[in-house]
Amino acid sequence: MRLYPVFADIAGLPVLVVGGGKVARRKAKSLLDAGARVSVGAAAFGTAWASWIDAGSIHVLHGAFDPAWLDGKWLVIAATGDRALNARVAACAGERRILANVVDDAALSRFHVPAVVDRSPLLVAISTAGAAPAIARRIRETLERVLDHALGALVALADRQRGRIVRRHADIAARRRFYDWLFDGPVLPLLRNARHAQAEQALLDALATHGQESAAGSVALVGAGPGHPGLLTLQALRALQQADVILHDQLVSAEVLAMARRDAECIDVGKRCGGRQMAQERIQRMMLAHAREGRRVVRLKGGDPFVFGRGGEELAFLRAHGVACEVVPGITAAVACAAFAGIPLTHRDHAQSVCLLTAHGRRATHPLEDRALGDSRQTLAIYMGAEKLDEMAARLISRGRAPETPCAIVENGTLPQQRVIAGTLATLPGLLRLQAVNKPALLIVGEVAAFAREHAWFGELVEADTAGAAQDCASAAVA
Ligand code: SAH
């Protein structure tokens, strides 16, 4: 994060705007709205300033910029349209340790003025650090559509009743549930319909009745998707933002976790290596303990909780213990990796079915024993398959797949460091002996995997048979 976001209380503080044009006037307006004592310095003032000047709303400094204008100011905005002058204002401000903003010049600005969605006292501020104000504006427009206009009144009401709410719900978790009710319940619609007294009464009634009964905890088994935060479902996002406790796997990306409520307790129960059975039992006991204490627990898993995620076992355990459960599906690695590698899992000409497999089965029988695996018109998406590629390729070939069958490894699918390694059952194991495979990685086998070469559109693509030395190595492997 390059900029430190703040909301500044500048009420009553002297500030300076340099410039007498339209932009300067807009800046002066927002400073006045925030209650600052605004001085405006310019050689000439347009007619639009007349009313403020006549009413004495601003302190006028006529003439060429004088560094003495900065004396005693807390902030300055340079909005003159003259680059050199703006730079001088910024430099003089810097010498005096006054924060300066130069309109449309991020490099010269010590503070930036964000795009704002105003539902006062609720304020949403958006910044691109000056990189693309037009994008900030688009985001602002979107938020303007999404954020109910009554939210300001709701926040103001919550503020007025804050003392009562805190006294009634001393326990933080209970208070949070009350605020959830306030946000989701009948108060907001009443405010939207300008029924202010009724809205307030509804809140007071709820304070009088809610929370007597100890609130029951719950567990949501939530799929976090493959890592890209945009691939989280809205339902998953909602669950993350309401959770008191989040028990997450290692596969869950930092970007996804960043979308959780800030004060949620995040526990990494990553169990990718070693002691699997014990760890699983512990996780289940932890979920149960937190839920029994009345918390909203999210069990957050990479991809989908019911695809090689042991979600079924966890659901059975929780239900056996009488805990309220919900399952939020996620985009599983096969679906996400295929899409981000340009590989259609099915295709009218090449694949009529797709099979999701794991290379790490619980049973002694190898998942690749199945005859159907030899079917050249079936795509295989093999989870946890990259390490055992030699063995897997040999088995698939022995089941009838041609050595020329295209296949692709998708490493870190959907993440910025995604890499797709494309080859065939014959060439890929050789290449992978030369290149370390980064985890997590998914193996896709079948005619459709050839599309990775044509339709790669995200991240890096490595082609096994054009990767130089790999060729020799691969031929050796086949022989
Ligand atoms: N429940 C998860 C799978 C868990 S098993 C899901 O539905 O996706 C873990 C395996 O998933 C990894 O070994 C890897 O094969 C695969 N995987 C998960 N995320 C991945 C990603 N971003 N890129 C590639 N493979 C991934």
Boltz pocket constraint, residues with backbone or C-beta under 6 A from the ligand:
constraints:
  - pocket:
      binder: B
      contacts: [[A, 225], [A, 226], [A, 227], [A, 251], [A, 301], [A, 302], [A, 303], [A, 304], [A, 305], [A, 306], [A, 307], [A, 308], [A, 309], [A, 330], [A, 331], [A, 332], [A, 333], [A, 334], [A, 337], [A, 382], [A, 383], [A, 384], [A, 385], [A, 410], [A, 411], [A, 412], [A, 413], [A, 414], [A, 415], [A, 440], [A, 441], [A, 442], [A, 443]]
      max_distance: 6.0
